[in-house]
């Protein structure tokens, strides 16, 4: 009887681990990639309101004159750092120009940046994706 309980507990633990792994993979697949963004690249000009450096992507909250607050996603933390961008690279009140792909969701103010310019410095987050200079 005790052997059956141990097997049952192991089976339940294995099932729980598999479910957790599948759930995490689903969240990662839903988050990563470019399928949520327009193919066309656009420019967004505004003022930095907040800088977040962390997982899954560093972001800037950018206030524009016409549309209010936008979330500008940068590359993953390691790639963002390789581009030279850190928490000290921008602060609230700095002017920013972001080049990238806007969300395809109607009314969502979110952009995946391929390049940003803060003050007079340019950060190429995804150099291979930059179109038109």
N, C-alpha and C positions, 0 to 999 in steps of 0.2 A: 504494500500500500504506500509506504514512504517513497519507494522508487517511482511510483506513478506521480506522486505529488512533485518530486524533483523534476521529472520530465515535463510535467505540466507547467511548472514555474519557468523552466528554461525555454519552453516553447512560447509562453506568453512574453517573456523578456525579449526573445528574438523577434517576435511579431511586433512588439512595441518599437524596437530599434529600427526595424525595416520601415515601419510607418513614419517614424521621425525622419529617417533619411529621405524617403520619398517626398515628404512634406517640405523639407528644406530644399530639395532639388526643384520642386515646383515653384517655390518662392523665388529661388535664384533665377530660374528660367523666365519667370514673369517679370523680374526686375531688370535683368541684364539685356543687352542688345539694343537695337535701334528700331525695332518694329513699331514702337509706340510713337515715333517721331516722323515728321514730314521729311521727304527726300530733299526738298529745296533748302538751301542754307539762307538764313536771314541774319540781319543785324539787330541787336537790341541795345539801346542806349539808356542809361539811367544812373542811379546813385546807389551805392552799396548801403544796405541797411543792416545786414548781418552776414558774418562769415562763419561757416561750419566746416571744420576739418575732421573727418572721421568716416566711419563705415556707414553704408556701403559706398557712398560717394561724397566727397566734399561738395558743398553747395554755397552759393551766394544768394541771399535774398536781395533783389534789385528792385528799386522803385523807379518806375518810368513816369514821365509827365502825363501820358495819355491813358495807360492801362493799369496803373497801380502796381502792386507787388508781384514780381515774378520769381520763381525758383529756377536758378540756373545751375544745373548739375555739371560738375567738372568730371574729370576722369577718376578712376579708382585712386585711393590715397597714394599708392606708390608711384603711379604714372603721373599724378598731379605734382608730386614732389620732384620727379625727374624733369618736369617742364619748368621747374624753378619756383613754383608757387607754394607758399607756406601760409600759416596763420598770420604772419607778419606782413604778407604781401598786399593786403587790402584791409581797410577798416571802415567802419560806418562813416558815411559822408563822402567817400572817395567816388569820383566819376568812374564809370566802367562802360566798356563797349564789349559785348559778347557776340561772337559769330557762331552760329550753330543751327540746330534743327529744333523747331518748335514742335510741341505735342500736337498730334492729330486730333486729340479729344477737344471737341468744341467747348470753348470757354475756359479750358485749362491753361493757366499761365505758367508753363514749364518749358524749359529749353535745355537741350543737351549741347553744351558748348564744345566746339573744336578748337577755338582760340578765344582768349580774353585779353583785353587791354585795360590795365588799371594804372591810373596816373599816366606815366609815359613809358610803362614797361609792358611788353607783349609776352604772353605765355601760350605756346602752342601745345595744347593738351593732346590732340590727335593730329599730328602734322600730316599724316598720310591721307586724311579726310578733308583737309582744307582745300577749298576750291576758289579759284579766282584771286589768289594772292593773299 
